[in-house]
């Protein structure tokens, strides 16, 4: 469901970080978000989609990525995902999350039904919110094109890459369960992709991530796989992703 027509972006606070980056918190309707802009303007924009753990918890990692992007001349923005932070929980998502944890603790496979209930409602709700945020962000004089997308819940990035023509390139983090329906959507993706995969990610179906990468229809797509668990992405992998955006957005 799209946000009500006429929903506006309201800035609530701002601070200058010590590396000449302006950080501003905003709300889009009732959705919290943060915008980081470099001194140079107008700047290309990278949408940083956080994992569904809440912006407050993820802030240190998000601001580090925003500072790296600003050093490369990019503005960045993030919004709170549906069901995360202080936002209302998704009814089916809470049950699916409990079912997923129960299956994993029992050493059982997570069924397609649980994965669908966990991921698809989140994607269906988050995609139009990101599009509304993009409408508001691109209306700001300090933001220019083109636009990139970077983040996890890989199914969310896949859907946005299909339906949002303003996104020119995407970095996708392969660290979440993937509904079977997303493989057909992946075949429709045509923008350049850079996919990051942690080989030993305990909560990720490695083969499903590899199959999704194979399904992407993009002529230019790169998969970077590193040893280590979910949170062990090496620094050089982030640097390679940053250079990907420099090539495609500048």
C-alpha positions, 0 to 999 in steps of 0.5 A, spaced: 500 500 500 502 506 498 503 512 503 497 517 502 497 522 497 500 528 499 505 525 505 511 530 506 518 529 509 519 533 515 526 534 518 526 534 525 533 535 527 540 536 524 548 536 526 554 536 522 559 530 523 566 532 524 568 530 516 563 535 513 557 531 513 550 534 514 546 529 518 538 530 518 533 526 521 526 526 518 519 523 518 515 521 512 508 521 514 510 516 520 516 513 518 522 515 521 529 516 516 536 519 516 539 523 510 546 524 510 549 529 505 556 531 503 559 538 502 558 538 495 551 539 492 547 537 488 550 529 489 548 523 487 544 519 492 544 512 495 539 509 498 541 505 504 536 499 506 537 497 513 536 490 516 529 489 520 533 490 526 531 498 527 535 504 526 537 506 533 541 499 533 544 499 526 546 507 527 553 505 528 554 501 521 549 506 517 553 512 519 559 509 517 557 507 510 554 514 510 561 517 511 564 513 506 559 514 501 560 522 502 567 521 502 566 519 495 561 524 493 554 521 495 548 523 499 545 517 503 538 516 506 535 510 510 528 509 513 525 505 518 523 498 515 515 496 516 515 492 523 522 495 525 524 500 531 518 503 534 513 502 528 507 497 529 509 490 528 507 486 522 502 481 524 503 475 520 511 477 521 511 476 528 508 469 528 513 467 522 519 470 526 517 465 532 516 459 527 523 461 523 526 461 530 523 454 532 525 451 526 532 453 526 533 451 534 530 444 532 535 444 527 529 443 522 529 446 515 525 453 514 519 451 510 517 455 504 511 457 507 514 460 513 519 464 509 513 467 504 510 469 511 516 472 513 519 476 507 513 477 502 509 482 507 515 486 508 517 487 501 510 489 499 509 494 504 516 497 504 517 498 496 512 503 496 515 506 502 522 507 499 519 509 492 515 515 496 521 517 500 525 517 493 520 522 491 521 526 497 528 526 497 529 527 489 525 534 490 531 536 495 535 541 491 541 538 494 540 531 491 541 529 484 541 523 480 543 518 479 540 513 484 543 507 487 540 502 492 545 498 497 542 493 503 539 487 505 533 483 505 535 481 498 528 480 496 526 488 497 532 490 493 530 485 488 523 488 487 526 495 487 530 493 482 525 491 478 519 496 479 523 503 480 526 505 474 530 511 478 535 506 481 541 505 476 545 500 480 544 496 486 549 493 492 545 487 495 547 483 501 545 476 501 544 474 508 536 473 508 531 468 506 528 468 499 521 466 497 521 462 491 517 467 488 523 472 488 527 468 483 522 470 477 522 477 479 530 476 479 530 474 472 526 481 470 532 485 473 537 489 468 541 494 472 548 493 474 549 489 481 554 487 486 552 482 491 555 480 497 555 473 500 558 471 507 560 464 505 559 461 512 553 465 514 549 461 519 542 464 518 543 464 510 541 459 505 547 459 501 545 455 495 539 459 495 543 466 494 547 463 489 541 460 485 538 467 486 544 470 483 544 466 477 537 468 476 538 475 476 537 478 468 543 483 469 548 483 463 553 486 469 553 482 475 558 481 480 558 476 486 563 477 492 563 471 497 568 472 503 569 466 508 565 468 515 559 469 518 553 474 518 556 480 521 564 478 518 564 482 512 571 484 511 573 491 510 575 490 503 568 488 501 565 494 503 571 498 499 569 494 493 562 495 493 563 503 494 567 503 488 562 499 484 557 505 486 563 510 483 563 507 477 556 507 476 553 513 479 559 518 477 
